[in-house]
């Protein structure tokens, strides 16, 4: 059962539409979870979350959420016309004390700026997490497409779009 999602501060994104391909999003999510389990990533948690397609009364779409500490991946798989669309969003979702601090007007951002340091370790950990999940997603997409005789994605098609990871 999916739960209501909370938006993360996004710093990496990837998407691709595969023409003339259809699949089951639920089977894709289960296969990604299995691929991640084989990688034995520490502190990894998976769940399903619902994101609205638009406003308050719009339909919901289920995503696979992969979380490690404050880093979170939301992965989507859905039919689109005669094709199938895959995407993922990687961001940071403050928890605990920092989640409370982040909602304090004016002082919250100042406290985060001066007390919550971004370090090489945090950047490296985010990149390791991204590469591990990205590899699992690509592995599953390659298995699903090759099983149906569709060419594998190129390295360029698999490349994520990075935002602000190094400016933080």
Buried (B, 14 or more C-beta within 10 A) or exposed (E): EBEEBEEBBBBBBBEBEBEEBEBEBEEBBBBBBEBBEEEEBEEBEBEBBBBEEEEEEEEEBBBBBBBBBBBBBBBBBBEEEEBBBBBBBBBBBBEEEBEEBBEEEEEBEEBBEEEBEEEEEBEEBBBEBBEBBBBBBBBBBBEBBEEEEBEEBEEEEBEBEBBEBEEE
